[in-house]
Amino acid sequence: MKKIQVKVCQGTTCYVMGGSGSKSILDTLTEKYGDKIEIISVKCFEICHKQDSFSKAPYVYVDDELISSASLEKVINVIEGKLKNE
């Protein structure tokens, strides 16, 4: 089974807009899904520099799906949907 990639933005804007809790999100995801996911920390997705998207940070990609205003609940919902479809 192919692992689901979870890419978490660690940029300043994402950090300030709620990403400071990303460590607990990453720990929870690792505990819940173990070897079903691959977590990748990314310095910055450069999304905030496009248009006026500061208010939608923090950002997380689950495979190729972008989650704006990312929270643990949103990320888990996307992962669960992907696992059901496999």
KEKE-538123 format. One record per atom (N, C-alpha, C, O): x, y, z; residue in three letters; chain. Coordinates in Angstrom, 3 decimals. Example, Ala and Ser with C-alpha at 12.3 -4.5 7.8 and 13.67 -1.06 7.14 Angstrom:
<atoms>
+----------+----------+----------+-----+----+
:       px :       py :       pz :  aa : ch :
+----------+----------+----------+-----+----+
:   13.190 :   -5.690 :    7.800 : ALA :  A :
:   12.300 :   -4.500 :    7.800 : ALA :  A :
:   13.200 :   -3.300 :    7.800 : ALA :  A :
:   14.236 :   -3.319 :    8.465 : ALA :  A :
:   12.850 :   -2.250 :    7.080 : SER :  A :
:   13.670 :   -1.060 :    7.140 : SER :  A :
:   12.900 :    0.030 :    7.870 : SER :  A :
:   13.409 :    1.138 :    8.039 : SER :  A :
+----------+----------+----------+-----+----+
</atoms>
This chain:
<atoms>
+----------+----------+----------+-----+----+
:       px :       py :       pz :  aa : ch :
+----------+----------+----------+-----+----+
:    0.837 :   -1.178 :    0.000 : MET :  A :
:    0.000 :    0.000 :    0.000 : MET :  A :
:    0.884 :    1.244 :    0.000 : MET :  A :
:    1.835 :    1.339 :    0.775 : MET :  A :
:    0.566 :    2.183 :   -0.863 : LYS :  A :
:    1.311 :    3.424 :   -0.972 : LYS :  A :
:    0.988 :    4.318 :    0.230 : LYS :  A :
:   -0.170 :    4.457 :    0.624 : LYS :  A :
:    2.022 :    4.912 :    0.796 : LYS :  A :
:    1.833 :    5.810 :    1.936 : LYS :  A :
:    1.219 :    7.132 :    1.481 : LYS :  A :
:    1.503 :    7.617 :    0.386 : LYS :  A :
:    0.389 :    7.694 :    2.321 : ILE :  A :
:   -0.179 :    9.016 :    2.085 : ILE :  A :
:    0.847 :   10.037 :    2.553 : ILE :  A :
:    1.332 :    9.967 :    3.682 : ILE :  A :
:    1.180 :   10.993 :    1.676 : GLN :  A :
:    2.130 :   12.033 :    2.039 : GLN :  A :
:    1.399 :   13.204 :    2.688 : GLN :  A :
:    0.432 :   13.735 :    2.141 : GLN :  A :
:    1.876 :   13.590 :    3.849 : VAL :  A :
:    1.351 :   14.754 :    4.553 : VAL :  A :
:    2.479 :   15.765 :    4.634 : VAL :  A :
:    3.447 :   15.569 :    5.369 : VAL :  A :
:    2.354 :   16.857 :    3.872 : LYS :  A :
:    3.381 :   17.894 :    3.854 : LYS :  A :
:    2.875 :   19.079 :    4.665 : LYS :  A :
:    1.807 :   19.628 :    4.393 : LYS :  A :
:    3.660 :   19.462 :    5.663 : VAL :  A :
:    3.272 :   20.528 :    6.583 : VAL :  A :
:    4.180 :   21.729 :    6.381 : VAL :  A :
:    5.403 :   21.615 :    6.459 : VAL :  A :
:    3.570 :   22.885 :    6.120 : CYS :  A :
:    4.346 :   24.113 :    5.936 : CYS :  A :
:    4.861 :   24.583 :    7.290 : CYS :  A :
:    4.105 :   24.662 :    8.259 : CYS :  A :
:    6.135 :   24.889 :    7.347 : GLN :  A :
:    6.770 :   25.386 :    8.563 : GLN :  A :
:    7.181 :   26.855 :    8.416 : GLN :  A :
:    7.997 :   27.352 :    9.192 : GLN :  A :
:    6.615 :   27.549 :    7.419 : GLY :  A :
:    6.939 :   28.949 :    7.185 : GLY :  A :
:    6.425 :   29.855 :    8.292 : GLY :  A :
:    5.586 :   29.455 :    9.099 : GLY :  A :
:    6.934 :   31.072 :    8.321 : THR :  A :
:    6.595 :   32.015 :    9.378 : THR :  A :
:    5.100 :   32.314 :    9.430 : THR :  A :
:    4.508 :   32.283 :   10.509 : THR :  A :
:    4.486 :   32.601 :    8.299 : THR :  A :
:    3.068 :   32.937 :    8.294 : THR :  A :
:    2.225 :   31.769 :    8.780 : THR :  A :
:    1.311 :   31.958 :    9.582 : THR :  A :
:    2.517 :   30.581 :    8.312 : CYS :  A :
:    1.762 :   29.409 :    8.771 : CYS :  A :
:    1.955 :   29.196 :   10.268 : CYS :  A :
:    1.016 :   28.829 :   10.974 : CYS :  A :
:    3.165 :   29.426 :   10.746 : TYR :  A :
:    3.443 :   29.268 :   12.165 : TYR :  A :
:    2.612 :   30.248 :   12.990 : TYR :  A :
:    1.984 :   29.869 :   13.979 : TYR :  A :
:    2.617 :   31.511 :   12.571 : VAL :  A :
:    1.900 :   32.551 :   13.301 : VAL :  A :
:    0.386 :   32.339 :   13.236 : VAL :  A :
:   -0.325 :   32.643 :   14.194 : VAL :  A :
:   -0.103 :   31.822 :   12.117 : MET :  A :
:   -1.546 :   31.668 :   11.923 : MET :  A :
:   -2.086 :   30.346 :   12.477 : MET :  A :
:   -3.218 :   29.970 :   12.171 : MET :  A :
:   -1.306 :   29.648 :   13.273 : GLY :  A :
:   -1.814 :   28.435 :   13.902 : GLY :  A :
:   -0.937 :   27.219 :   13.726 : GLY :  A :
:   -1.162 :   26.194 :   14.370 : GLY :  A :
:    0.041 :   27.313 :   12.880 : GLY :  A :
:    0.926 :   26.180 :   12.639 : GLY :  A :
:    1.877 :   25.899 :   13.785 : GLY :  A :
:    2.595 :   24.899 :   13.768 : GLY :  A :
:    1.887 :   26.779 :   14.786 : SER :  A :
:    2.762 :   26.545 :   15.936 : SER :  A :
:    2.374 :   25.265 :   16.664 : SER :  A :
:    3.181 :   24.694 :   17.396 : SER :  A :
:    1.139 :   24.816 :   16.461 : GLY :  A :
:    0.689 :   23.560 :   17.052 : GLY :  A :
:    0.938 :   22.366 :   16.165 : GLY :  A :
:    0.449 :   21.272 :   16.446 : GLY :  A :
:    1.700 :   22.558 :   15.086 : SER :  A :
:    1.908 :   21.467 :   14.127 : SER :  A :
:    2.655 :   20.285 :   14.741 : SER :  A :
:    2.490 :   19.154 :   14.284 : SER :  A :
:    3.463 :   20.521 :   15.753 : LYS :  A :
:    4.175 :   19.419 :   16.404 : LYS :  A :
:    3.181 :   18.438 :   17.022 : LYS :  A :
:    3.344 :   17.225 :   16.893 : LYS :  A :
:    2.156 :   18.957 :   17.689 : SER :  A :
:    1.161 :   18.057 :   18.286 : SER :  A :
:    0.327 :   17.381 :   17.208 : SER :  A :
:   -0.077 :   16.230 :   17.368 : SER :  A :
:    0.065 :   18.089 :   16.108 : ILE :  A :
:   -0.662 :   17.487 :   14.984 : ILE :  A :
:    0.165 :   16.332 :   14.413 : ILE :  A :
:   -0.363 :   15.247 :   14.173 : ILE :  A :
:    1.445 :   16.565 :   14.198 : LEU :  A :
:    2.318 :   15.536 :   13.635 : LEU :  A :
:    2.412 :   14.332 :   14.560 : LEU :  A :
:    2.381 :   13.189 :   14.102 : LEU :  A :
:    2.528 :   14.581 :   15.855 : ASP :  A :
:    2.594 :   13.479 :   16.817 : ASP :  A :
:    1.303 :   12.667 :   16.804 : ASP :  A :
:    1.340 :   11.436 :   16.832 : ASP :  A :
:    0.170 :   13.349 :   16.762 : THR :  A :
:   -1.127 :   12.666 :   16.740 : THR :  A :
:   -1.290 :   11.841 :   15.477 : THR :  A :
:   -1.745 :   10.698 :   15.535 : THR :  A :
:   -0.920 :   12.410 :   14.330 : LEU :  A :
:   -1.039 :   11.683 :   13.063 : LEU :  A :
:   -0.141 :   10.451 :   13.056 : LEU :  A :
:   -0.540 :    9.384 :   12.588 : LEU :  A :
:    1.069 :   10.606 :   13.576 : THR :  A :
:    1.998 :    9.474 :   13.622 : THR :  A :
:    1.445 :    8.360 :   14.498 : THR :  A :
:    1.524 :    7.187 :   14.135 : THR :  A :
:    0.890 :    8.717 :   15.643 : GLU :  A :
:    0.310 :    7.711 :   16.543 : GLU :  A :
:   -0.900 :    7.030 :   15.909 : GLU :  A :
:   -1.061 :    5.815 :   16.017 : GLU :  A :
:   -1.748 :    7.814 :   15.249 : LYS :  A :
:   -3.006 :    7.298 :   14.708 : LYS :  A :
:   -2.812 :    6.454 :   13.454 : LYS :  A :
:   -3.474 :    5.429 :   13.288 : LYS :  A :
:   -1.901 :    6.880 :   12.563 : TYR :  A :
:   -1.786 :    6.224 :   11.257 : TYR :  A :
:   -0.491 :    5.460 :   11.046 : TYR :  A :
:   -0.390 :    4.668 :   10.109 : TYR :  A :
:    0.495 :    5.682 :   11.893 : GLY :  A :
:    1.743 :    4.931 :   11.821 : GLY :  A :
:    2.356 :    4.858 :   10.439 : GLY :  A :
:    2.731 :    5.880 :    9.864 : GLY :  A :
:    2.459 :    3.645 :    9.901 : ASP :  A :
:    3.144 :    3.443 :    8.625 : ASP :  A :
:    2.253 :    3.679 :    7.408 : ASP :  A :
:    2.667 :    3.385 :    6.286 : ASP :  A :
:    1.052 :    4.196 :    7.597 : LYS :  A :
:    0.160 :    4.501 :    6.469 : LYS :  A :
:    0.438 :    5.886 :    5.891 : LYS :  A :
:   -0.002 :    6.207 :    4.787 : LYS :  A :
:    1.177 :    6.710 :    6.654 : ILE :  A :
:    1.461 :    8.066 :    6.188 : ILE :  A :
:    2.952 :    8.352 :    6.242 : ILE :  A :
:    3.708 :    7.718 :    6.978 : ILE :  A :
:    3.345 :    9.324 :    5.439 : GLU :  A :
:    4.705 :    9.847 :    5.454 : GLU :  A :
:    4.586 :   11.341 :    5.704 : GLU :  A :
:    3.951 :   12.051 :    4.923 : GLU :  A :
:    5.184 :   11.820 :    6.772 : ILE :  A :
:    5.093 :   13.235 :    7.127 : ILE :  A :
:    6.357 :   13.943 :    6.689 : ILE :  A :
:    7.472 :   13.507 :    6.973 : ILE :  A :
:    6.154 :   15.048 :    5.988 : ILE :  A :
:    7.263 :   15.840 :    5.462 : ILE :  A :
:    7.079 :   17.286 :    5.912 : ILE :  A :
:    6.038 :   17.888 :    5.652 : ILE :  A :
:    8.069 :   17.838 :    6.574 : SER :  A :
:    8.041 :   19.255 :    6.941 : SER :  A :
:    8.694 :   20.039 :    5.817 : SER :  A :
:    9.791 :   19.709 :    5.368 : SER :  A :
:    8.007 :   21.079 :    5.370 : VAL :  A :
:    8.491 :   21.899 :    4.254 : VAL :  A :
:    8.743 :   23.310 :    4.781 : VAL :  A :
:    7.940 :   23.851 :    5.541 : VAL :  A :
:    9.850 :   23.889 :    4.376 : LYS :  A :
:   10.212 :   25.224 :    4.852 : LYS :  A :
:    9.098 :   26.233 :    4.564 : LYS :  A :
:    8.720 :   27.005 :    5.445 : LYS :  A :
:    8.579 :   26.231 :    3.349 : CYS :  A :
:    7.488 :   27.135 :    2.983 : CYS :  A :
:    6.918 :   26.695 :    1.644 : CYS :  A :
:    7.669 :   26.313 :    0.745 : CYS :  A :
:    5.605 :   26.744 :    1.502 : PHE :  A :
:    4.961 :   26.400 :    0.234 : PHE :  A :
:    4.891 :   27.596 :   -0.715 : PHE :  A :
:    4.554 :   27.430 :   -1.887 : PHE :  A :
:    5.204 :   28.801 :   -0.226 : GLU :  A :
:    5.149 :   30.034 :   -1.022 : GLU :  A :
:    3.728 :   30.371 :   -1.470 : GLU :  A :
:    3.552 :   31.109 :   -2.439 : GLU :  A :
:    2.727 :   29.853 :   -0.795 : ILE :  A :
:    1.335 :   30.121 :   -1.158 : ILE :  A :
:    0.915 :   31.518 :   -0.711 : ILE :  A :
:    0.151 :   32.188 :   -1.406 : ILE :  A :
:    1.398 :   31.953 :    0.423 : CYS :  A :
:    1.001 :   33.254 :    0.977 : CYS :  A :
:    1.433 :   34.419 :    0.093 : CYS :  A :
:    0.857 :   35.505 :    0.158 : CYS :  A :
:    2.441 :   34.189 :   -0.724 : HIS :  A :
:    2.935 :   35.248 :   -1.598 : HIS :  A :
:    2.062 :   35.420 :   -2.835 : HIS :  A :
:    2.223 :   36.380 :   -3.589 : HIS :  A :
:    1.148 :   34.497 :   -3.036 : LYS :  A :
:    0.242 :   34.566 :   -4.178 : LYS :  A :
:   -1.086 :   35.142 :   -3.709 : LYS :  A :
:   -1.662 :   34.669 :   -2.729 : LYS :  A :
:   -1.558 :   36.138 :   -4.390 : GLN :  A :
:   -2.835 :   36.786 :   -4.083 : GLN :  A :
:   -2.849 :   37.274 :   -2.634 : GLN :  A :
:   -1.847 :   37.799 :   -2.148 : GLN :  A :
:   -3.959 :   37.107 :   -1.956 : ASP :  A :
:   -4.104 :   37.601 :   -0.591 : ASP :  A :
:   -4.511 :   36.445 :    0.310 : ASP :  A :
:   -5.600 :   36.443 :    0.885 : ASP :  A :
:   -3.622 :   35.459 :    0.426 : SER :  A :
:   -4.010 :   34.231 :    1.103 : SER :  A :
:   -3.420 :   34.083 :    2.500 : SER :  A :
:   -3.402 :   32.981 :    3.047 : SER :  A :
:   -2.932 :   35.193 :    3.092 : PHE :  A :
:   -2.385 :   35.095 :    4.444 : PHE :  A :
:   -3.422 :   34.569 :    5.427 : PHE :  A :
:   -3.096 :   33.792 :    6.324 : PHE :  A :
:   -4.666 :   34.990 :    5.257 : SER :  A :
:   -5.717 :   34.622 :    6.215 : SER :  A :
:   -6.095 :   33.153 :    6.152 : SER :  A :
:   -6.834 :   32.676 :    7.013 : SER :  A :
:   -5.609 :   32.425 :    5.156 : LYS :  A :
:   -5.961 :   31.016 :    5.018 : LYS :  A :
:   -4.867 :   30.080 :    5.537 : LYS :  A :
:   -5.010 :   28.860 :    5.466 : LYS :  A :
:   -3.786 :   30.646 :    6.054 : ALA :  A :
:   -2.723 :   29.836 :    6.655 : ALA :  A :
:   -3.226 :   29.288 :    7.991 : ALA :  A :
:   -4.115 :   29.895 :    8.586 : ALA :  A :
:   -2.709 :   28.194 :    8.476 : PRO :  A :
:   -1.619 :   27.373 :    7.977 : PRO :  A :
:   -2.063 :   26.408 :    6.875 : PRO :  A :
:   -3.241 :   26.071 :    6.757 : PRO :  A :
:   -1.094 :   25.978 :    6.080 : TYR :  A :
:   -1.356 :   25.097 :    4.948 : TYR :  A :
:   -0.737 :   23.720 :    5.159 : TYR :  A :
:    0.352 :   23.583 :    5.716 : TYR :  A :
:   -1.459 :   22.714 :    4.699 : VAL :  A :
:   -0.983 :   21.329 :    4.716 : VAL :  A :
:   -1.417 :   20.695 :    3.405 : VAL :  A :
:   -2.544 :   20.907 :    2.957 : VAL :  A :
:   -0.541 :   19.925 :    2.792 : TYR :  A :
:   -0.902 :   19.101 :    1.640 : TYR :  A :
:   -1.051 :   17.666 :    2.109 : TYR :  A :
:   -0.184 :   17.148 :    2.813 : TYR :  A :
:   -2.141 :   17.020 :    1.727 : VAL :  A :
:   -2.299 :   15.586 :    1.920 : VAL :  A :
:   -2.307 :   15.016 :    0.508 : VAL :  A :
:   -3.264 :   15.200 :   -0.244 : VAL :  A :
:   -1.233 :   14.324 :    0.162 : ASP :  A :
:   -0.931 :   13.962 :   -1.223 : ASP :  A :
:   -0.962 :   15.253 :   -2.031 : ASP :  A :
:   -0.168 :   16.149 :   -1.744 : ASP :  A :
:   -1.820 :   15.396 :   -3.009 : ASP :  A :
:   -1.852 :   16.622 :   -3.817 : ASP :  A :
:   -2.995 :   17.549 :   -3.441 : ASP :  A :
:   -3.256 :   18.522 :   -4.149 : ASP :  A :
:   -3.676 :   17.269 :   -2.348 : GLU :  A :
:   -4.818 :   18.081 :   -1.923 : GLU :  A :
:   -4.369 :   19.117 :   -0.896 : GLU :  A :
:   -3.866 :   18.771 :    0.173 : GLU :  A :
:   -4.558 :   20.394 :   -1.238 : LEU :  A :
:   -4.181 :   21.487 :   -0.350 : LEU :  A :
:   -5.289 :   21.734 :    0.669 : LEU :  A :
:   -6.462 :   21.848 :    0.315 : LEU :  A :
:   -4.899 :   21.812 :    1.933 : ILE :  A :
:   -5.836 :   22.145 :    3.000 : ILE :  A :
:   -5.431 :   23.512 :    3.538 : ILE :  A :
:   -4.323 :   23.683 :    4.046 : ILE :  A :
:   -6.328 :   24.479 :    3.424 : SER :  A :
:   -6.053 :   25.796 :    3.987 : SER :  A :
:   -6.709 :   25.880 :    5.357 : SER :  A :
:   -7.619 :   25.110 :    5.666 : SER :  A :
:   -6.246 :   26.811 :    6.170 : SER :  A :
:   -6.704 :   26.922 :    7.565 : SER :  A :
:   -6.664 :   25.542 :    8.217 : SER :  A :
:   -7.605 :   25.127 :    8.894 : SER :  A :
:   -5.568 :   24.853 :    7.999 : ALA :  A :
:   -5.427 :   23.456 :    8.402 : ALA :  A :
:   -5.517 :   23.287 :    9.916 : ALA :  A :
:   -4.913 :   24.027 :   10.693 : ALA :  A :
:   -6.288 :   22.293 :   10.290 : SER :  A :
:   -6.409 :   21.885 :   11.691 : SER :  A :
:   -6.267 :   20.372 :   11.723 : SER :  A :
:   -6.322 :   19.711 :   10.686 : SER :  A :
:   -6.086 :   19.839 :   12.904 : LEU :  A :
:   -5.969 :   18.394 :   13.047 : LEU :  A :
:   -7.215 :   17.711 :   12.488 : LEU :  A :
:   -7.107 :   16.716 :   11.771 : LEU :  A :
:   -8.384 :   18.233 :   12.808 : GLU :  A :
:   -9.636 :   17.645 :   12.342 : GLU :  A :
:   -9.728 :   17.621 :   10.812 : GLU :  A :
:  -10.117 :   16.608 :   10.230 : GLU :  A :
:   -9.372 :   18.732 :   10.165 : LYS :  A :
:   -9.421 :   18.788 :    8.696 : LYS :  A :
:   -8.459 :   17.775 :    8.075 : LYS :  A :
:   -8.812 :   17.074 :    7.125 : LYS :  A :
:   -7.246 :   17.705 :    8.617 : VAL :  A :
:   -6.240 :   16.801 :    8.063 : VAL :  A :
:   -6.680 :   15.351 :    8.242 : VAL :  A :
:   -6.549 :   14.547 :    7.319 : VAL :  A :
:   -7.196 :   15.014 :    9.408 : ILE :  A :
:   -7.675 :   13.649 :    9.656 : ILE :  A :
:   -8.825 :   13.301 :    8.724 : ILE :  A :
:   -8.876 :   12.185 :    8.207 : ILE :  A :
:   -9.748 :   14.227 :    8.498 : ASN :  A :
:  -10.869 :   13.966 :    7.584 : ASN :  A :
:  -10.390 :   13.632 :    6.179 : ASN :  A :
:  -10.921 :   12.721 :    5.543 : ASN :  A :
:   -9.397 :   14.356 :    5.692 : VAL :  A :
:   -8.869 :   14.101 :    4.349 : VAL :  A :
:   -8.155 :   12.752 :    4.312 : VAL :  A :
:   -8.336 :   11.977 :    3.373 : VAL :  A :
:   -7.346 :   12.473 :    5.330 : ILE :  A :
:   -6.643 :   11.183 :    5.382 : ILE :  A :
:   -7.641 :   10.034 :    5.429 : ILE :  A :
:   -7.495 :    9.052 :    4.701 : ILE :  A :
:   -8.654 :   10.151 :    6.284 : GLU :  A :
:   -9.680 :    9.088 :    6.393 : GLU :  A :
:  -10.365 :    8.859 :    5.050 : GLU :  A :
:  -10.606 :    7.716 :    4.660 : GLU :  A :
:  -10.679 :    9.943 :    4.342 : GLY :  A :
:  -11.305 :    9.809 :    3.020 : GLY :  A :
:  -10.415 :    9.078 :    2.055 : GLY :  A :
:  -10.891 :    8.241 :    1.287 : GLY :  A :
:   -9.132 :    9.372 :    2.073 : LYS :  A :
:   -8.195 :    8.700 :    1.182 : LYS :  A :
:   -8.041 :    7.232 :    1.543 : LYS :  A :
:   -7.936 :    6.390 :    0.651 : LYS :  A :
:   -8.025 :    6.910 :    2.819 : LEU :  A :
:   -7.899 :    5.513 :    3.236 : LEU :  A :
:   -9.140 :    4.694 :    2.869 : LEU :  A :
:   -9.034 :    3.508 :    2.559 : LEU :  A :
:  -10.298 :    5.319 :    2.904 : LYS :  A :
:  -11.534 :    4.623 :    2.529 : LYS :  A :
:  -11.574 :    4.314 :    1.037 : LYS :  A :
:  -12.156 :    3.315 :    0.615 : LYS :  A :
:  -10.950 :    5.181 :    0.245 : ASN :  A :
:  -10.960 :    5.026 :   -1.209 : ASN :  A :
:   -9.924 :    4.029 :   -1.709 : ASN :  A :
:   -9.915 :    3.702 :   -2.896 : ASN :  A :
:   -9.061 :    3.543 :   -0.844 : GLU :  A :
:   -8.024 :    2.598 :   -1.294 : GLU :  A :
:   -8.504 :    1.187 :   -1.224 : GLU :  A :
:   -7.763 :    0.265 :   -1.565 : GLU :  A :
+----------+----------+----------+-----+----+
</atoms>
